[in-house]
Amino acid sequence: MIRLGVLGVGDLTEKMIRGLHRSGSDTTFLLSPRSRARAESLAQDIGCELMRDNQAVADAADVILVGVRPAQLGELAQEIVLKPGVPLISVVSGVPVSDLQRMFGAREYTRAMLSLASEINRSTVAVYPASSAAAQLLAVLGNPVLLATEREFELATVGACMNGWFYFLLHDLQQWFVQKGFAPDDARQLVLSSVEDCVAYARYKSPSGMGEIGSSIATPGTYTAQGLDVLDKLGGNAAWKAACEHVFDQLNAKNV
Ligand SMILES: NC(=O)c1ccc[n+]([C@@H]2O[C@H](COP(=O)([O-])OP(=O)(O)OC[C@H]3O[C@@H](n4cnc5c(N)ncnc54)[C@H](OP(=O)(O)O)[C@@H]3O)[C@@H](O)[C@H]2O)c1
């Protein structure tokens, strides 16, 4: 039984806790009381322990999970003293291990990047370093991607941003159908099914490149090729690359 102390019971860590519980993982959750309503609902739903304060979490936990926003990390570090040797897992984007060490002292650190699909054990679970013992605990939340360098971890963080951007793309595509007269549920179904179909086939055809599959569909003169030309002319794909570069630059600036 692992006693996982959660400092920062927010949107992401709530989903992680629910996913860990759902997987049958042998974990007890000790929650910071700061986000009281969320922590109380978790305590009620899955029997987490709501602790008196952050220090009580730090004192009782075998492993600490930190899920505050980057700008809130300094304040949290000032507030608590962690027991020597207790490992810390951080899901805080853009904060390298060197900064965590400066704030929380020498101990084993794991950086993890997940998505809200942790709740249903279908998240990408990017973990640095690859040798981290925490990787085993987190693996039940979805598809583990173990990363040997912090640079690779920042690349995986760009992947986590893509995950967020996909929702906006899917929303816009759904809305286009709705504006053309489709019922919202039908439009939703059509868009989601189309993406699922694409992901499933790309996995089935692995290791074929995804561009290769696309090219076999968008042959000259097809409607798919015509639409692709419009996307190219308007810089559709280039805009996605630019967004990736922007985020990666920001993340790397933190690592120098
Ligand atoms: N959401 C995602 O999809 C996602 C994906 C990947 C990574 N992340 C990373 O996960 C972290 C959390 O994101 P989020 O979206 O879950 O944010 P969030 O919902 O705002 O969660 C952060 C929580 O931490 C609490 N908190 C702040 N300072 C605290 C302290 N000193 N002690 C105890 N609790 C404290 C906040 O309470 P208050 O509201 O009172 O400030 C809030 O409930 C971020 O660093 C983000 O980079 C998130």
The ligand as an SDF file (V2000), in Angstrom:
LIG
                    3D

 48 52  0  0  0  0  0  0  0  0999 V2000
   -5.1110   20.4040  -16.6630 N   0  0  0  0  0  0  0  0  0  0  0  0
   -4.4010   19.7290  -17.5600 C   0  0  0  0  0  0  0  0  0  0  0  0
   -4.9450   19.1940  -18.5360 O   0  0  0  0  0  0  0  0  0  0  0  0
   -2.9050   19.5870  -17.3970 C   0  0  0  0  0  0  0  0  0  0  0  0
   -2.2130   18.7940  -18.3100 C   0  0  0  0  0  0  0  0  0  0  0  0
   -0.8450   18.6330  -18.1580 C   0  0  0  0  0  0  0  0  0  0  0  0
   -0.1930   19.2640  -17.1090 C   0  0  0  0  0  0  0  0  0  0  0  0
   -0.8760   20.0540  -16.2480 N   0  0  0  0  0  0  0  0  0  0  0  0
   -0.1340   20.6950  -15.1470 C   0  0  0  0  0  0  0  0  0  0  0  0
   -0.7760   20.3530  -13.9450 O   0  0  0  0  0  0  0  0  0  0  0  0
   -0.6890   21.4220  -13.0240 C   0  0  0  0  0  0  0  0  0  0  0  0
   -2.0870   21.7210  -12.5030 C   0  0  0  0  0  0  0  0  0  0  0  0
   -2.9260   22.0820  -13.5820 O   0  0  0  0  0  0  0  0  0  0  0  0
   -4.4900   22.0850  -13.3690 P   0  0  0  0  0  0  0  0  0  0  0  0
   -5.0990   22.3990  -14.6690 O   0  0  0  0  0  0  0  0  0  0  0  0
   -4.9100   20.8410  -12.6520 O   0  0  0  0  0  0  0  0  0  0  0  0
   -4.6200   23.3660  -12.4100 O   0  0  0  0  0  0  0  0  0  0  0  0
   -5.6560   23.6580  -11.2650 P   0  0  0  0  0  0  0  0  0  0  0  0
   -6.9650   23.0260  -11.5700 O   0  0  0  0  0  0  0  0  0  0  0  0
   -5.6210   25.1350  -11.0220 O   0  0  0  0  0  0  0  0  0  0  0  0
   -5.0350   22.8980  -10.0230 O   0  0  0  0  0  0  0  0  0  0  0  0
   -4.0620   23.4050   -9.1720 C   0  0  0  0  0  0  0  0  0  0  0  0
   -4.5880   23.2540   -7.7780 C   0  0  0  0  0  0  0  0  0  0  0  0
   -3.5300   23.4690   -6.8570 O   0  0  0  0  0  0  0  0  0  0  0  0
   -4.0630   24.2180   -5.7670 C   0  0  0  0  0  0  0  0  0  0  0  0
   -2.9810   24.8920   -5.0390 N   0  0  0  0  0  0  0  0  0  0  0  0
   -2.3080   26.0070   -5.3740 C   0  0  0  0  0  0  0  0  0  0  0  0
   -1.3890   26.3100   -4.4370 N   0  0  0  0  0  0  0  0  0  0  0  0
   -1.5000   25.3730   -3.4830 C   0  0  0  0  0  0  0  0  0  0  0  0
   -0.8480   25.1430   -2.2550 C   0  0  0  0  0  0  0  0  0  0  0  0
    0.1040   25.9750   -1.7890 N   0  0  0  0  0  0  0  0  0  0  0  0
   -1.2080   24.0730   -1.5240 N   0  0  0  0  0  0  0  0  0  0  0  0
   -2.1680   23.2330   -1.9420 C   0  0  0  0  0  0  0  0  0  0  0  0
   -2.8460   23.3940   -3.0970 N   0  0  0  0  0  0  0  0  0  0  0  0
   -2.4970   24.4550   -3.8490 C   0  0  0  0  0  0  0  0  0  0  0  0
   -4.9910   25.1950   -6.4490 C   0  0  0  0  0  0  0  0  0  0  0  0
   -5.8610   25.8090   -5.5330 O   0  0  0  0  0  0  0  0  0  0  0  0
   -6.3960   27.3010   -5.8500 P   0  0  0  0  0  0  0  0  0  0  0  0
   -7.4000   27.1280   -6.9450 O   0  0  0  0  0  0  0  0  0  0  0  0
   -6.9740   27.7240   -4.5540 O   0  0  0  0  0  0  0  0  0  0  0  0
   -5.2270   28.1280   -6.2880 O   0  0  0  0  0  0  0  0  0  0  0  0
   -5.6860   24.2610   -7.4430 C   0  0  0  0  0  0  0  0  0  0  0  0
   -6.7580   23.5890   -6.8350 O   0  0  0  0  0  0  0  0  0  0  0  0
   -0.1100   22.6090  -13.7630 C   0  0  0  0  0  0  0  0  0  0  0  0
    1.2140   22.8280  -13.3190 O   0  0  0  0  0  0  0  0  0  0  0  0
   -0.1350   22.2110  -15.2180 C   0  0  0  0  0  0  0  0  0  0  0  0
    1.0270   22.6580  -15.8710 O   0  0  0  0  0  0  0  0  0  0  0  0
   -2.2160   20.2090  -16.3640 C   0  0  0  0  0  0  0  0  0  0  0  0
  1  2  1  0
  2  3  2  0
  2  4  1  0
  4  5  1  0
  4 48  2  0
  5  6  2  0
  6  7  1  0
  7  8  2  0
  8  9  1  0
  8 48  1  0
  9 10  1  0
  9 46  1  0
 10 11  1  0
 11 12  1  0
 11 44  1  0
 12 13  1  0
 13 14  1  0
 14 15  2  0
 14 16  1  0
 14 17  1  0
 17 18  1  0
 18 19  2  0
 18 20  1  0
 18 21  1  0
 21 22  1  0
 22 23  1  0
 23 24  1  0
 23 42  1  0
 24 25  1  0
 25 26  1  0
 25 36  1  0
 26 27  1  0
 26 35  1  0
 27 28  2  0
 28 29  1  0
 29 30  1  0
 29 35  2  0
 30 31  1  0
 30 32  2  0
 32 33  1  0
 33 34  2  0
 34 35  1  0
 36 37  1  0
 36 42  1  0
 37 38  1  0
 38 39  2  0
 38 40  1  0
 38 41  1  0
 42 43  1  0
 44 45  1  0
 44 46  1  0
 46 47  1  0
M  CHG  2   8   1  16  -1
M  END
$$$$
